[in-house]
């Protein structure tokens, strides 16, 4: 019985550590990490449409929309976690405007993301 309780506690600790950044915790100027394979947009209207499709549970429509936007380079999907700086936040819409900090050719570019794709705070500005 004790081993079972310890296993449940260990699982709880792991799950607590993997929770996304909550909306109340996001502040302009924060440096955060974006989950791998997240969809990044440069146009807020496209992000808003993507969020509506996702919320409604239209899997086929969401997949089709994503594939079209990725193919046309209207959206990007990065395979690895990326560091960004928060430059704007709309909590009710679950949207953040960010600047890419990860080194590479995309460093310094600006994007709009669903705020639920943020994994963790790396640095907090006073």
N, C-alpha and C positions, 0 to 999 in steps of 0.2 A: 504493500500500500504506500509506503514511504517513497519508494522508487517511482511510483506512478505520479505522486504529488510533485516530486522533483522534476520529472519529465514535463509535466504541465507548466510548472513555473519557468523552466528553461524555454519552452515554446512561447510563453507569454512575453518573456524578455526579448526574444528574437523578433516577435511580431511588433512589439513596441518600438524597437530600434529601426524598423523598416517603414514606419508611418510617414506619409508625405507631410510637407510643411502645411500647416493649417492656415486658412485665409487671414486670421487675426495676426499671425506671426510674420507676414510678408510686409517688408518695408522697403521703400525706395532707397537705393544705395546698398542693400544687402547683396552679398555674393553667395550664390546658391548653386547646387548641382541639379541638372535636368536628367531625368531618367533616360536610359538608352532606348532607342527605337521610338521616341516621341515624335509627333508630327509638329513641325515648325512652320509658321506662316509669316509672310511679310505683309499680308493684307488682313486687317481686322475683320472685314466682312466674310472672308473665306473661313477664318477661324470660327466665327459665330455660326456660320452655316454648318461646319463640321461638328461643332458642339451640339447643335440641334439634332442632327442626324444621329449622333452618338446617344443623346439623351432619349430619343424616341425608340431606340433599339432596332433601327433599320440596318441590320448587319450588311445586307447586300448593297444597299444604297450607300452606306458609309464606306465600304470597301471600294466601290466603283468611284466615288468622289475622291477618296484618298489616292487611288491609283492614277486618276486623271490629273490631279493637282501635282503629284510627284513626277509624273511623266512630262508635264508641261513646265516643270521647275517653278511652279507657283507655290510649292511647299517642299520642305526637305525633311529627311528622316536620317538621323545620325545613329550609328550603331553603338557608340560608346557614350558614357556619361559625359556631359559637357558643362563647363563652368560658365556662369553668366552673372551679369550685374543687373539687378532690378532697376529699371528706369521709369516704370509706371505700373499701376495696379488698379484693377477694377474688381473689387471683391465679389459683388453680386453676380457678375458675369463670369467669374472664375477665370479672368484673363490677366496676363501680365505682359508688359512690354519689357524686353531684355536686350542687353548688348552682349554679344559673344565674347568671352574672355579666353577660351581655350585657344592655344596657339595653332596657327595654320592659316590658310587663305581666307577663312571665314571670320577670323578674329576682327573685332570691331564692328561687325555687321549687326543690324537691329532686326528683331523678330518679335512676333506676338505668339504666345503660347497659352494653353490651358494651364491654369495655376496648379492643377492636380498632378502635373508632370514634374513638379519640383520635389526633389528627394530630401534634401537636408540643407541646413544653413552651414556655410563654411566659415563665414566671417560676418560679424554684425557691426554696423556702423552706429556710433552713438547718436 
